[in-house]
Amino acid sequence: MDALKVADTLGQPYELLYKTLVTIGNSRNYFVFVIPIAEELDMKKAAKSVGEKSVSMIHVKDITAVSGYVRGGCSPIGMKKQYPTVIQECAANFDKVYVSGGRIGTTLCMAPEDLKKVSRAEYADFIQ
């Protein structure tokens, strides 16, 4: 089930559901971006937000090896390693947001500040 269908199933507006994207930077380090489900990552803004010259999405085949999660079930919480994580700053405007719970079909609801704390993230603007 894609993220828009999850929002529909939960009866929640799209702007409250966030997807987790894993990228690799010019430095060969990994970075995690938590972004509203209906938005697209602006690669230049994303790179700037983590102090990289550029970032690109990791290959689908590498998701499990890098994050410990499967495609469609990637959560910003509890990855194999603690990667620098950035949450789209608009999340701070809401009382609650929804993110993957680490398995397909599992969704977590929490305050954005709690998500920021448990994922050791920062806020930034990196959507198109």
Buried (B, 14 or more C-beta within 10 A) or exposed (E): EEBEEBBEEEEBEBBBBBBBBBBBBEEEBBBBBBBBBBBEBBBEBBBBBBEBEBBEBBEEEEBBEBBBBEEBBBBBBEBEEEBBBBBBBBBEEEEEBBBBBBEBEEBBBBBBEBBBEBBEBEBBEBBE
